[in-house]
Amino acid sequence: NAVPYHAKIPLSERADNLDRFRRYDAAKDSHDDDGDADVAPILVCTDLASRGLDVPGVTAVVQLQFATNVVAHLHRMGRCGRAGLRNGRGVVFYGEMEKELVEVVREAEHQQETMALSQDVEDEERDADGTKKLRKGSV
């Protein structure tokens, strides 16, 4: 029961398809999705859905074509990491021509992880009231 979401579909049909996709999560939680044609577990979409849509519970994003830039890539993948969801997965199919862009994304991801670790260490070095602890020898 995959449903499409792209600019060539009339707005009313897009809204209906998005609503069916959103309802799947609720139906799944209530074990009420068995063969229900009114819900859709998969939304097949273009970049039209990569910004501005808030769909909680998205656990996977599969890109059949790598984004044309890092920002677009992050917006696409951000669909599966919203609202504190930490177990989302992103999969990207890419070819030789996209290898350089893939490396840029990987480096940015590594820098983000390093910054997050640095922030964790800094947070641990604060007193209970939130003020920074002074290390020996610091002014």
C-alpha positions as CSV (number, residue, x, y, z in Angstrom):
1,N,0.0,0.0,0.0
2,A,2.5,2.6,-1.0
3,V,1.2,6.0,-1.9
4,P,2.8,8.8,-4.1
5,Y,3.6,12.3,-3.0
6,H,4.9,14.7,-5.7
7,A,4.1,18.0,-7.4
8,K,2.3,16.4,-10.4
9,I,-0.4,15.0,-8.1
10,P,-3.3,17.4,-7.3
11,L,-3.0,19.0,-3.9
12,S,-6.1,17.3,-2.5
13,E,-4.8,13.8,-3.5
14,R,-1.4,14.6,-2.0
15,A,-3.1,15.7,1.3
16,D,-5.1,12.5,1.3
17,N,-2.0,10.3,0.6
18,L,-0.1,12.1,3.4
19,D,-3.0,11.6,5.8
20,R,-3.1,7.8,4.9
21,F,0.6,7.6,5.6
22,R,0.2,9.4,9.0
23,R,-2.7,7.2,10.0
24,Y,-0.7,4.0,9.4
25,D,1.5,4.8,12.4
26,A,-1.6,5.1,14.7
27,A,-3.2,2.0,13.2
28,K,0.0,0.0,13.6
29,D,0.1,1.0,17.3
30,S,-3.4,-0.2,17.8
31,H,-2.8,-3.4,15.8
32,D,-5.6,-2.3,13.5
33,D,-3.6,-2.1,10.1
34,D,-4.3,-5.6,8.8
35,G,-5.2,-5.1,5.2
36,D,-6.7,-1.6,5.8
37,A,-6.7,0.1,2.4
38,D,-7.3,3.5,4.2
39,V,-3.7,3.5,5.6
40,A,-0.3,3.5,3.8
41,P,2.9,2.2,5.4
42,I,5.1,3.7,2.6
43,L,5.1,7.2,1.1
44,V,7.0,7.4,-2.2
45,C,8.0,11.0,-2.6
46,T,10.2,13.7,-4.2
47,D,12.0,16.5,-2.4
48,L,8.5,18.1,-2.1
49,A,8.2,16.1,1.2
50,S,11.7,16.8,2.4
51,R,10.9,20.2,4.0
52,G,8.0,21.6,5.9
53,L,6.2,18.3,6.7
54,D,6.0,17.1,10.2
55,V,5.4,13.3,10.2
56,P,6.3,11.8,13.5
57,G,7.2,8.1,13.6
58,V,9.1,8.0,10.3
59,T,11.7,5.3,10.9
60,A,13.3,5.0,7.5
61,V,14.2,7.1,4.5
62,V,15.5,5.5,1.3
63,Q,17.0,7.7,-1.4
64,L,17.1,6.1,-4.9
65,Q,19.2,9.1,-6.1
66,F,21.7,11.1,-4.0
67,A,20.7,14.7,-3.3
68,T,22.4,17.3,-5.4
69,N,23.9,19.0,-2.4
70,V,24.6,18.4,1.3
71,V,21.7,20.6,2.6
72,A,19.1,18.7,0.5
73,H,20.6,15.4,1.7
74,L,20.2,16.5,5.3
75,H,16.6,17.7,4.8
76,R,15.7,14.3,3.2
77,M,17.4,12.3,5.9
78,G,16.0,14.6,8.6
79,R,12.6,13.0,8.1
80,C,13.7,10.0,10.1
81,G,15.3,11.8,12.9
82,R,12.7,14.2,14.1
83,A,11.2,14.8,17.5
84,G,13.9,12.9,19.3
85,L,13.6,9.7,17.3
86,R,17.0,8.2,17.5
87,N,16.5,4.9,15.8
88,G,15.7,6.2,12.3
89,R,17.6,4.8,9.4
90,G,18.7,6.4,6.1
91,V,19.8,4.5,3.0
92,V,21.2,6.1,-0.1
93,F,21.9,4.5,-3.4
94,Y,24.7,6.3,-5.3
95,G,27.1,5.8,-8.1
96,E,30.6,6.8,-9.0
97,M,29.6,10.3,-10.0
98,E,28.3,11.0,-6.4
99,K,31.3,9.7,-4.5
100,E,32.7,13.1,-3.9
101,L,29.5,14.4,-2.4
102,V,29.2,11.3,-0.3
103,E,32.6,12.0,1.2
104,V,31.6,15.6,2.0
105,V,28.5,14.3,3.8
106,R,30.5,11.7,5.7
107,E,33.0,14.3,6.8
108,A,30.2,16.6,8.0
109,E,28.7,13.7,9.9
110,H,32.0,13.0,11.6
111,Q,32.4,16.7,12.5
112,Q,28.9,16.7,14.0
113,E,29.6,13.6,16.1
114,T,32.9,15.2,17.3
115,M,31.0,18.4,18.2
116,A,28.3,16.3,20.0
117,L,31.0,14.5,22.1
118,S,32.6,17.8,22.9
119,Q,29.3,19.2,24.1
120,D,28.7,16.1,26.2
121,V,32.1,16.6,27.9
122,E,31.4,20.3,28.4
123,D,27.9,19.5,29.9
124,E,29.5,17.0,32.3
125,E,31.9,19.8,33.5
126,R,29.1,22.0,34.9
127,D,28.0,22.4,38.5
128,A,24.5,21.4,39.5
129,D,23.3,25.0,38.9
130,G,24.6,25.0,35.3
131,T,27.7,27.1,35.8
132,K,30.9,25.9,34.3
133,K,33.3,24.2,36.7
134,L,36.7,25.8,36.7
135,R,39.6,23.5,36.1
136,K,42.8,23.7,38.1
137,G,44.9,26.5,36.7
138,S,42.0,28.3,34.9
139,V,41.1,31.8,35.6
